Amino acid sequence: MKRTILVIAVAALGACNQSAPDAPAPGAQATEATVDPSKAGFEAVAPGTYDIIHADGTIDKLIVNPGLTWSMVAANGDATGGTIFAQDGKNCFVTEGVEGHRCFSGTPPKEDGSIQVTGDDGEVATVRPSTAT
């Protein structure tokens, strides 16, 4: 569950401060992520597909949709999704069917577009634009 929520946090990176049309229909493919290195933290990540790399080396796939929604497939095949909002300078993820939310802070993006995110529980992961969909 922590992995899924961490991935979700990544998805919220850029969606929190963007106005966009409704999310694409289920099964629609997200566009490739765009990262502006001049921006710091979550605001630098736009809707797109991302890899969430956990400390144990497992990789989850996260899709951030326009309209502050996200979906993710964990390394073990579990699928989740929900909504994203900003609170206290962090991006917070609500998982559909799960009570409450989890919030994450992020570092400025590296040259390759990756960022490090830290959950309120201290879990750390790397989020990078995905090269595979």
N, C-alpha and C positions, 0 to 999 in steps of 0.2 A: 504494500500500500504506500509506503514512504516513497518508493521509486516512482510510482505513478504520480504522486502529488508533486514530486520534485520536477518531473518532466512537465507537468502542467505549469509549474511556475515559470519555466522557460518559455512556454508558449505565450505567456502574458507579457513577455518582455516589451514588445512594441505596441501591442494591441491596446494598451490602456489609454494612450493619448492620441489615438487615431479615430477619425470618423470615417466610416466606410459603409458600403451597401451591405445588405443582409448576407449571412454566411452562405457559401455554396451548398448545393443539395448534397445529401449523403452520397458518398462514393465519388464526388467530384474531386479532382486533383488540385492541390494548392499550388500557387506559383512559387518559384524559387525565392528564397529569403534574400533580402537586400539589407546590407549593413553599412551604415555611414560611420566610418571610423572617427569622425570628428565629434560624434555624440557619445555620451557615457552611459553605461549601464543598460537597463532594460529598454529605455527609449530607443536604443540603436537597433533593436530587433523588430523586423516587420513581419506581417503575416507571411507564412511560408512553412517549409518542412525542415525540422531540426533533429539532430542526434543529441541525445542526453547520455553522456558518458559518466557512469558512476565509479566510485572509488574501487569497486571490485572488478572493474573492466566491462561490466555488462552495458549494453547500449539499448536505450529505448528510442522509439521514433515518435516525434511530436509534430503535430500540424497545428499552426495558429491560423485561424480563419479571420477574415475581416469581420467586424462586428463583435469583437471581444468573446469569441468562443474558441474552444480548443478540443482536440481529440488526440489520443495517444495509444500506441500499441507497445506494451512493455516487452522486454526481451523474452519473457516467458509466454508471450502470446495474449496476455490479458489486455482487453481494450477498455478504455475509459474516455470520458469527455466531460465538458462543462463550460463554465464561464470564467471570465477574468475581470478583476477590478483592481484599482490602485488604492492603497491606504498607507499613510505614514511613510511615504517615499518608497514603498515596496509594492511588488506586484503579487496579488493574491489570487489563488485558484479555488474555485468551488467545483467539486466533483459531483456530477449528477448522481443522486441517490445516496450521498454521504452527507451527514450533518456537519456543519461548520466549514471552515476554509483553512488553507495553508498559505503563508506569505513567504516571499523570497526577496533577497537583495542580490544585486549583481555587480560585477566589476566592469570597468570600461572594456570595450571590445579590443582584442588583440588584432594584429594586422590581418590574420586569417579569418576574422569575424567571430571567433569564439569568445565566450565569456565564462567566468566562473560564477556560479550561483550558490548562495547559502540559505538554507531554510531556517525558519525560526527555531527549529529543533537542532540546528548545528550541522545537519547533513550538507555536504558539499558535493557538487557535480560540475562538469564542464558541459556547456551547451554550444553547439556549432551548427552552422548551416549544413544541411544534409546534401551529399552529392548524389544520393540515390533516393528514389521515391518509392 
